[in-house]
């Protein structure tokens, strides 16, 4: 049997959240969990897709799945104490039999990924072999929709806005989501998009770091390249076996 606790947090947009999480450190491998690894999209892939989106002037929209880990189905038999503030007065010693995952369970991320992957396949998406976080849907008329997935955050790309929105709304109907139609932020990166141009920065993150180390009022200085520096082209032979 595992215990739990409440965690209170505030998002960057001002939303205040209360989340019940499991004390996963008390789980025992081989009894409460086995496999726990789940893939995530690579940052290099995200940058590549952003560049492709700018070059092709693709339509972009997004969503954020609320309480994503609660959708994962548990294969193991796990019991948990009643949460603080919600203990049954008539039966305080009873425990809860978990059917779905809870945040901070060892296998929570994997269970959610399996739920997500199964649903995307039912919607006609195929997973990219080069990156598990990229799903591609090909319509019979040749139009495509690309979904970039990082845990509960998701971006949809494509040339046909109606087709892209239709695939996104299938997710909105299947899970409880926050619709981020005009994507301005993804994985801590600020996104500014115009026709054939996209700018990605982490200005807010840099400001947080400066505030953390009390350096918001320091003087700015330039960091130029060394004087008389002339870059030279790389003429080394490429070994195809490497």
C-alpha positions in Angstrom: 0.0 0.0 0.0 1.3 3.5 -0.9 0.7 6.9 0.6 -0.1 10.2 -1.1 0.1 14.0 -0.6 -1.3 17.2 -2.0 0.9 19.5 -4.1 -0.1 23.1 -4.7 1.4 25.1 -7.5 0.9 28.2 -9.7 1.3 28.2 -13.5 3.1 30.9 -15.4 -0.3 32.2 -16.7 -1.6 32.6 -13.1 -3.6 29.4 -12.8 -3.5 27.9 -9.3 -3.5 24.1 -9.2 -4.0 21.5 -6.5 -2.8 18.0 -7.4 -3.0 14.7 -5.5 0.2 12.8 -6.1 1.4 9.4 -5.0 4.5 8.8 -2.9 6.0 6.6 -5.6 9.3 6.2 -3.8 7.5 3.6 -1.6 6.7 1.4 -4.6 8.6 -1.9 -4.9 10.0 -3.0 -8.3 8.6 -6.3 -9.4 5.5 -5.9 -7.2 4.1 -2.4 -7.7 5.7 -1.8 -11.1 7.9 -3.3 -13.8 8.6 -1.3 -17.0 8.5 2.5 -16.5 10.3 4.0 -19.6 8.2 6.2 -21.9 9.6 8.2 -24.9 9.4 11.9 -25.5 10.0 14.0 -28.6 13.5 15.3 -29.1 14.1 19.1 -29.0 16.1 18.8 -32.3 12.9 17.4 -33.9 10.9 20.3 -32.7 13.3 22.8 -34.1 13.3 21.0 -37.4 9.5 20.9 -37.6 9.4 24.6 -36.7 11.8 25.4 -39.6 9.7 23.3 -42.0 6.6 25.1 -40.8 8.1 28.5 -41.5 9.4 27.4 -45.0 6.1 25.9 -46.0 3.9 28.5 -44.2 2.0 25.7 -42.4 -1.0 26.2 -40.1 -0.3 25.5 -36.4 -2.6 24.9 -33.5 -2.2 23.1 -30.2 -3.8 21.7 -27.0 -2.8 20.7 -23.5 -4.4 17.5 -22.0 -5.6 18.2 -18.4 -4.5 15.7 -15.8 -3.1 13.5 -18.5 -1.6 10.9 -16.2 -5.1 10.1 -14.7 -6.1 8.6 -18.1 -3.4 5.9 -17.9 -4.7 2.4 -17.1 -2.9 0.4 -14.4 -1.9 -3.2 -15.1 -0.6 -3.8 -11.6 -2.7 -4.2 -8.4 -2.0 -1.1 -6.3 -3.7 0.1 -3.1 -3.4 3.6 -1.7 -4.4 5.3 1.5 -7.3 7.7 1.5 -6.2 11.3 0.7 -6.0 13.9 3.4 -9.3 15.9 3.7 -11.3 13.1 2.0 -11.1 10.3 4.6 -14.4 8.5 5.1 -15.4 9.2 8.7 -17.3 6.0 9.0 -14.5 3.9 7.5 -11.2 5.6 8.1 -9.1 2.4 7.8 -10.3 1.5 4.3 -7.9 1.9 1.4 -8.4 2.7 -2.3 -7.9 0.2 -5.2 -6.3 2.3 -8.0 -7.6 1.5 -11.5 -5.9 4.4 -13.2 -2.5 5.9 -12.7 -1.8 8.8 -10.4 0.9 11.5 -10.7 4.3 10.3 -9.4 3.6 6.7 -9.7 6.6 5.0 -11.2 4.6 3.7 -14.2 2.4 6.8 -14.7 4.2 8.2 -17.6 4.4 4.9 -19.5 0.7 4.2 -18.9 -0.3 7.6 -20.3 1.9 7.2 -23.3 0.3 3.8 -24.1 -3.1 5.4 -23.8 -2.1 8.3 -26.1 -0.4 6.0 -28.6 -3.4 3.7 -28.9 -5.8 6.6 -29.5 -3.6 8.3 -32.1 -3.4 5.0 -34.1 -7.2 4.8 -34.0 -7.4 8.3 -35.6 -5.3 7.1 -38.6 -1.9 8.5 -37.4 1.3 6.6 -37.9 4.3 7.0 -35.6 7.5 8.2 -37.1 10.3 5.6 -36.9 12.9 8.3 -36.3 11.1 10.0 -33.3 8.4 8.4 -31.2 6.9 11.8 -30.4 6.0 12.5 -34.1 2.7 11.2 -35.5 1.7 11.7 -39.2 -1.7 11.4 -40.7 -2.1 11.2 -44.5 -5.5 11.9 -46.0 -6.6 10.2 -49.1 -6.2 13.4 -51.1 -2.5 13.6 -50.1 -2.8 16.2 -47.4 -1.0 15.5 -44.2 -1.3 16.4 -40.5 1.7 16.3 -38.2 1.3 16.0 -34.5 4.2 16.8 -32.2 3.7 15.2 -28.7 5.5 15.9 -25.5 3.7 14.2 -22.6 0.5 16.3 -22.3 1.4 19.1 -24.7 0.6 18.7 -28.4 1.0 20.8 -31.6 -0.7 20.0 -34.8 0.8 21.2 -38.2 -0.6 21.1 -41.7 -1.5 23.0 -44.9 -5.3 22.4 -44.6 -6.6 24.2 -41.4 -9.9 22.4 -41.5 -8.3 19.0 -41.6 -5.8 19.9 -38.9 -8.6 21.2 -36.6 -10.7 18.1 -37.3 -7.9 15.9 -36.0 -7.3 18.2 -33.0 -11.0 18.2 -32.1 -11.0 14.4 -32.0 -8.5 14.7 -29.1 -10.6 17.5 -27.4 -13.6 15.2 -27.5 -11.7 12.2 -26.2 -9.9 13.8 -23.3 -10.5 17.0 -21.2 -8.1 19.5 -22.8 -7.1 23.1 -22.7 -7.4 24.5 -26.3 -4.3 26.6 -27.2 -5.4 27.4 -30.7 -2.9 30.2 -31.2 0.3 28.6 -29.9 2.5 31.1 -28.2 4.4 28.8 -25.8 5.6 25.2 -26.1 7.9 23.4 -23.6 9.0 26.7 -22.1 9.8 28.3 -25.4 8.1 31.5 -26.6 6.9 31.2 -30.2 6.2 34.2 -32.5 5.0 33.1 -36.0 4.2 35.1 -39.1 4.1 34.0 -42.8 7.3 32.2 -43.7 8.9 33.3 -40.4 9.1 31.8 -36.9 11.0 33.1 -33.9 11.7 30.9 -30.9 13.2 32.3 -27.7 13.4 31.6 -23.9 13.3 35.2 -22.7 10.9 34.4 -19.8 13.2 31.6 -18.6 16.2 33.9 -18.8 14.4 36.5 -16.7 13.6 33.8 -14.1 17.2 32.8 -13.9 18.3 36.5 -13.5 15.7 37.0 -10.7 16.8 33.8 -9.0 20.4 34.9 -8.8 19.5 38.6 -8.1 21.1 39.8 -11.3 18.1 41.8 -12.8 19.9 45.1 -12.4 23.4 44.2 -13.5 25.1 46.1 -16.3 25.0 44.7 -19.9 28.2 44.0 -21.7 29.1 42.8 -25.1 30.9 39.5 -25.8 32.4 39.9 -29.2 34.5 37.3 -31.1 38.3 37.5 -30.7 39.8 40.4 -32.7 41.0 39.5 -36.2 39.2 36.2 -36.1 38.7 34.7 -39.6 36.7 31.5 -39.6 38.1 28.7 -41.8 36.0 26.1 -43.8 36.2 22.5 -42.6 38.1 20.6 -45.4 38.5 17.4 -43.5 37.6 14.2 -45.4 34.3 12.6 -44.2 34.5 9.0 -43.3 31.1 7.4 -44.5 31.6 4.5 -42.0 31.4 6.9 -39.0 
